[in-house]
Amino acid sequence: MDGEAGPSSSSTHHHNSKLDLSNVNRGVWLVKVPKYIAARWEKIPGNVDAAKLKVVKRPGNAKPLVTLSLTDATLCLAEPGETSIPKEHELIVQSVSNQSLGVFSAEADPTTGKDVVKMEGKIGQRLECRPYADKNYLDLKIEEMKKVAQPVRQVIQLERPVNKFKPISNHEINIAYEEKKKAEGKKSRDDRDTVLEMLFKAFEQHQYYNLKDLVRITNQPVGYLKELLKDVCNYCVKNPHKNMWELKPEYRHYEVDKPEEKNDSDSD
Protein backbone atom coordinates (compact mmCIF):
# COMPACT_ATOMS: atom_id res chain seq x y z
CA MET A 1 0.00 0.00 0.00
CA ASP A 2 1.38 3.40 -0.98
CA GLY A 3 1.75 6.20 1.53
CA GLU A 4 2.89 6.38 5.12
CA ALA A 5 0.94 6.10 8.36
CA GLY A 6 1.90 7.23 11.87
CA PRO A 7 2.51 4.58 14.55
CA SER A 8 -0.55 3.48 16.52
CA SER A 9 -0.57 2.80 20.27
CA SER A 10 -0.18 -0.95 19.71
CA SER A 11 2.64 -0.59 17.18
CA THR A 12 4.44 1.84 19.49
CA HIS A 13 4.17 -0.61 22.36
CA HIS A 14 5.63 -3.49 20.30
CA HIS A 15 8.07 -1.53 18.14
CA ASN A 16 10.97 -3.70 19.39
CA SER A 17 9.00 -6.96 19.16
CA LYS A 18 9.59 -9.80 16.77
CA LEU A 19 6.77 -10.54 14.32
CA ASP A 20 6.06 -14.22 13.59
CA LEU A 21 4.29 -14.67 10.23
CA SER A 22 4.42 -18.46 10.04
CA ASN A 23 0.59 -18.70 10.15
CA VAL A 24 -0.09 -15.89 7.70
CA ASN A 25 -1.85 -18.27 5.27
CA ARG A 26 -4.00 -19.97 7.90
CA GLY A 27 -7.70 -19.14 7.74
CA VAL A 28 -9.59 -18.34 10.95
CA TRP A 29 -13.18 -17.41 11.83
CA LEU A 30 -14.39 -14.28 13.56
CA VAL A 31 -17.42 -15.33 15.66
CA LYS A 32 -19.80 -12.93 17.44
CA VAL A 33 -21.54 -14.58 20.40
CA PRO A 34 -24.33 -13.27 22.68
CA LYS A 35 -23.38 -11.61 25.96
CA TYR A 36 -24.70 -14.47 28.08
CA ILE A 37 -22.33 -16.93 26.33
CA ALA A 38 -19.34 -14.57 26.67
CA ALA A 39 -20.10 -14.17 30.41
CA ARG A 40 -20.10 -17.96 30.89
CA TRP A 41 -16.92 -18.47 28.87
CA GLU A 42 -15.06 -15.92 30.97
CA LYS A 43 -15.65 -18.16 34.02
CA ILE A 44 -14.85 -21.51 32.41
CA PRO A 45 -11.33 -23.00 32.91
CA GLY A 46 -9.01 -23.10 29.90
CA ASN A 47 -8.67 -26.89 29.79
CA VAL A 48 -12.41 -27.63 29.59
CA ASP A 49 -14.50 -27.94 26.41
CA ALA A 50 -16.88 -24.96 26.29
CA ALA A 51 -18.90 -25.91 23.19
CA LYS A 52 -19.00 -28.22 20.19
CA LEU A 53 -19.04 -26.96 16.61
CA LYS A 54 -20.85 -28.92 13.90
CA VAL A 55 -20.67 -28.23 10.14
CA VAL A 56 -23.17 -29.97 7.86
CA LYS A 57 -22.78 -29.69 4.09
CA ARG A 58 -25.86 -28.91 2.06
CA PRO A 59 -26.58 -30.08 -1.49
CA GLY A 60 -25.75 -27.81 -4.39
CA ASN A 61 -24.21 -24.41 -3.86
CA ALA A 62 -26.03 -23.75 -0.58
CA LYS A 63 -23.92 -22.62 2.36
CA PRO A 64 -23.18 -25.31 4.93
CA LEU A 65 -25.21 -25.42 8.15
CA VAL A 66 -23.01 -24.46 11.09
CA THR A 67 -24.31 -25.04 14.62
CA LEU A 68 -22.82 -24.46 18.08
CA SER A 69 -23.85 -26.60 21.03
CA LEU A 70 -22.81 -25.52 24.53
CA THR A 71 -21.39 -28.22 26.78
CA ASP A 72 -22.59 -29.03 30.28
CA ALA A 73 -19.46 -27.34 31.65
CA THR A 74 -20.74 -24.02 30.29
CA LEU A 75 -24.38 -24.55 31.23
CA CYS A 76 -23.50 -25.47 34.85
CA LEU A 77 -21.80 -22.13 35.51
CA ALA A 78 -25.12 -20.40 36.23
CA GLU A 79 -25.36 -18.20 39.32
CA PRO A 80 -28.02 -19.03 41.96
CA GLY A 81 -31.41 -17.85 40.69
CA GLU A 82 -30.07 -17.15 37.18
CA THR A 83 -32.25 -18.16 34.21
CA SER A 84 -31.00 -21.05 32.07
CA ILE A 85 -29.44 -20.09 28.76
CA PRO A 86 -30.11 -21.79 25.39
CA LYS A 87 -27.89 -24.73 24.52
CA GLU A 88 -28.23 -24.88 20.73
CA HIS A 89 -27.25 -22.02 18.40
CA GLU A 90 -26.91 -21.45 14.68
CA LEU A 91 -23.93 -19.63 13.17
CA ILE A 92 -24.84 -17.30 10.31
CA VAL A 93 -21.89 -17.15 7.89
CA GLN A 94 -20.90 -13.87 6.25
CA SER A 95 -17.99 -13.30 3.89
CA VAL A 96 -15.33 -10.64 4.47
CA SER A 97 -13.96 -10.39 0.96
CA ASN A 98 -14.01 -6.59 1.04
CA GLN A 99 -11.84 -6.43 4.20
CA SER A 100 -8.43 -7.65 5.29
CA LEU A 101 -8.61 -8.77 8.92
CA GLY A 102 -6.10 -10.75 10.95
CA VAL A 103 -5.70 -12.16 14.45
CA PHE A 104 -2.53 -11.42 16.41
CA SER A 105 -1.25 -12.56 19.77
CA ALA A 106 1.65 -11.36 21.92
CA GLU A 107 3.68 -13.24 24.52
CA ALA A 108 7.07 -12.79 26.14
CA ASP A 109 10.04 -14.78 24.85
CA PRO A 110 11.50 -16.70 27.83
CA THR A 111 15.05 -16.39 26.46
CA THR A 112 15.17 -12.69 25.54
CA GLY A 113 12.30 -11.34 27.64
CA LYS A 114 11.00 -9.34 24.67
CA ASP A 115 7.45 -9.61 23.34
CA VAL A 116 6.91 -11.87 20.35
CA VAL A 117 3.95 -10.84 18.21
CA LYS A 118 2.50 -13.75 16.28
CA MET A 119 -0.07 -13.69 13.51
CA GLU A 120 -2.51 -16.48 14.28
CA GLY A 121 -4.21 -16.30 10.89
CA LYS A 122 -6.22 -14.31 8.39
CA ILE A 123 -9.96 -13.98 8.97
CA GLY A 124 -11.79 -15.63 6.08
CA GLN A 125 -15.30 -15.97 7.51
CA ARG A 126 -17.41 -13.86 9.83
CA LEU A 127 -20.08 -15.68 11.82
CA GLU A 128 -22.88 -14.46 14.06
CA CYS A 129 -24.11 -16.84 16.77
CA ARG A 130 -27.92 -16.82 17.04
CA PRO A 131 -29.95 -18.94 19.47
CA TYR A 132 -33.01 -20.91 18.45
CA ALA A 133 -36.27 -19.42 19.69
CA ASP A 134 -36.98 -22.20 22.20
CA LYS A 135 -38.45 -21.92 25.70
CA ASN A 136 -35.07 -21.26 27.35
CA TYR A 137 -34.39 -18.33 25.02
CA LEU A 138 -37.86 -16.82 25.52
CA ASP A 139 -37.54 -17.11 29.32
CA LEU A 140 -34.11 -15.48 29.11
CA LYS A 141 -35.42 -12.50 27.09
CA ILE A 142 -38.37 -12.06 29.48
CA GLU A 143 -35.96 -11.98 32.43
CA GLU A 144 -33.75 -9.40 30.65
CA MET A 145 -36.80 -7.21 29.92
CA LYS A 146 -37.81 -7.34 33.59
CA LYS A 147 -34.33 -6.27 34.71
CA VAL A 148 -34.31 -3.35 32.26
CA ALA A 149 -37.79 -2.22 33.32
CA GLN A 150 -36.93 -2.38 37.01
CA PRO A 151 -36.21 1.16 38.31
CA VAL A 152 -32.85 1.88 39.84
CA ARG A 153 -34.47 3.61 42.83
CA GLN A 154 -37.37 2.07 44.67
CA VAL A 155 -39.79 3.29 47.31
CA ILE A 156 -39.42 1.37 50.56
CA GLN A 157 -41.94 1.64 53.37
CA LEU A 158 -40.24 2.21 56.72
CA GLU A 159 -41.73 0.76 59.87
CA ARG A 160 -40.15 3.42 62.08
CA PRO A 161 -38.38 6.75 61.55
CA VAL A 162 -34.70 6.57 60.67
CA ASN A 163 -32.57 9.50 61.89
CA LYS A 164 -29.35 9.76 59.96
CA PHE A 165 -28.35 12.92 61.86
CA LYS A 166 -29.28 14.70 65.04
CA PRO A 167 -31.28 17.90 64.52
CA ILE A 168 -29.61 21.15 65.57
CA SER A 169 -31.77 23.74 67.32
CA ASN A 170 -29.55 26.63 66.28
CA HIS A 171 -26.76 26.63 63.71
CA GLU A 172 -23.32 28.11 64.29
CA ILE A 173 -23.78 30.81 61.65
CA ASN A 174 -26.95 32.06 63.39
CA ILE A 175 -25.23 32.10 66.78
CA ALA A 176 -22.30 34.09 65.37
CA TYR A 177 -24.68 36.61 63.78
CA GLU A 178 -26.59 37.15 67.02
CA GLU A 179 -23.36 37.65 68.99
CA LYS A 180 -22.09 40.17 66.44
CA LYS A 181 -25.38 42.02 66.57
CA LYS A 182 -25.26 42.25 70.37
CA ALA A 183 -21.62 43.41 70.31
CA GLU A 184 -22.36 46.23 67.88
CA GLY A 185 -25.43 47.30 69.84
CA LYS A 186 -28.38 49.15 68.47
CA LYS A 187 -27.47 52.05 66.19
CA SER A 188 -28.63 55.37 67.55
CA ARG A 189 -29.58 58.42 65.51
CA ASP A 190 -27.06 61.20 65.52
CA ASP A 191 -27.89 64.88 65.06
CA ARG A 192 -29.07 65.72 61.54
CA ASP A 193 -26.35 68.29 60.92
CA THR A 194 -23.69 65.87 62.14
CA VAL A 195 -24.83 63.15 59.76
CA LEU A 196 -25.07 65.57 56.85
CA GLU A 197 -21.56 66.76 57.53
CA MET A 198 -20.34 63.14 57.35
CA LEU A 199 -22.21 62.64 54.09
CA PHE A 200 -20.82 65.80 52.49
CA LYS A 201 -17.33 64.85 53.56
CA ALA A 202 -17.76 61.38 52.02
CA PHE A 203 -19.03 62.78 48.74
CA GLU A 204 -15.92 64.96 48.53
CA GLN A 205 -13.99 61.72 48.06
CA HIS A 206 -16.34 60.00 45.59
CA GLN A 207 -19.28 61.15 43.50
CA TYR A 208 -21.40 57.97 43.84
CA TYR A 209 -22.09 55.68 46.82
CA ASN A 210 -24.38 52.74 47.46
CA LEU A 211 -26.51 52.62 50.59
CA LYS A 212 -24.45 49.86 52.21
CA ASP A 213 -21.26 51.94 52.14
CA LEU A 214 -23.04 55.04 53.47
CA VAL A 215 -24.45 53.03 56.40
CA ARG A 216 -20.95 51.85 57.17
CA ILE A 217 -19.50 55.36 56.96
CA THR A 218 -22.16 57.10 59.04
CA ASN A 219 -23.11 54.18 61.34
CA GLN A 220 -26.76 55.29 61.21
CA PRO A 221 -30.00 53.29 61.01
CA VAL A 222 -31.01 52.56 57.41
CA GLY A 223 -34.44 54.19 57.63
CA TYR A 224 -33.08 57.40 59.18
CA LEU A 225 -30.23 57.59 56.66
CA LYS A 226 -32.62 57.20 53.72
CA GLU A 227 -34.66 60.17 54.96
CA LEU A 228 -31.57 62.40 54.92
CA LEU A 229 -30.39 61.08 51.57
CA LYS A 230 -33.72 61.94 49.93
CA ASP A 231 -33.25 65.54 51.06
CA VAL A 232 -29.73 66.10 49.74
CA CYS A 233 -29.17 63.32 47.16
CA ASN A 234 -30.61 61.88 43.97
CA TYR A 235 -31.10 58.11 43.53
CA CYS A 236 -29.70 56.81 40.23
CA VAL A 237 -31.98 54.38 38.38
CA LYS A 238 -29.99 54.06 35.14
CA ASN A 239 -26.63 52.59 34.31
CA PRO A 240 -23.74 52.97 34.77
CA HIS A 241 -24.45 54.06 38.38
CA LYS A 242 -27.72 52.26 38.93
CA ASN A 243 -28.89 51.87 42.58
CA MET A 244 -26.37 54.45 43.81
CA TRP A 245 -26.72 57.90 45.43
CA GLU A 246 -25.36 61.23 44.19
CA LEU A 247 -25.54 64.71 45.71
CA LYS A 248 -28.12 67.06 44.25
CA PRO A 249 -26.63 69.78 42.04
CA GLU A 250 -27.20 72.51 44.65
CA TYR A 251 -25.08 70.61 47.20
CA ARG A 252 -22.19 69.78 44.90
CA HIS A 253 -18.97 71.66 45.47
CA TYR A 254 -16.52 69.86 43.20
CA GLU A 255 -13.42 71.76 42.28
CA VAL A 256 -13.22 72.67 38.62
CA ASP A 257 -9.84 72.43 36.96
CA LYS A 258 -8.58 75.94 36.19
CA PRO A 259 -7.34 76.50 32.64
CA GLU A 260 -3.62 76.90 32.31
CA GLU A 261 -2.53 80.54 32.10
CA LYS A 262 -0.69 81.46 28.95
CA ASN A 263 2.78 82.79 29.28
CA ASP A 264 3.22 86.40 28.15
CA SER A 265 6.13 85.37 25.99
CA ASP A 266 3.85 82.98 24.06
CA SER A 267 1.53 85.80 22.99
CA ASP A 268 4.25 87.54 21.08
Secondary structure, DSSP 8 states (H G I E B T S, - for coil): --S-----HHHHHTTT-EEE-TTTT-EEEEEE--HHHHHHHHHS-TTS--EEEEEE--STT---EEEEEE-HHHHTT--TT-----SEEEEEEEE-TT---EEEEEEE-TTT--EEEEEEEEEEEEEEEEE--SHHHHHHHHHHHHHHHS-SS-----SS---SS---SS-HHHHHHHHHHHHH-------HHHHHHHHHHHHHH-S-B-HHHHHHHH---HHHHHHHHHHHEEE--STTSTT-EEE-GGG------------HHHH-
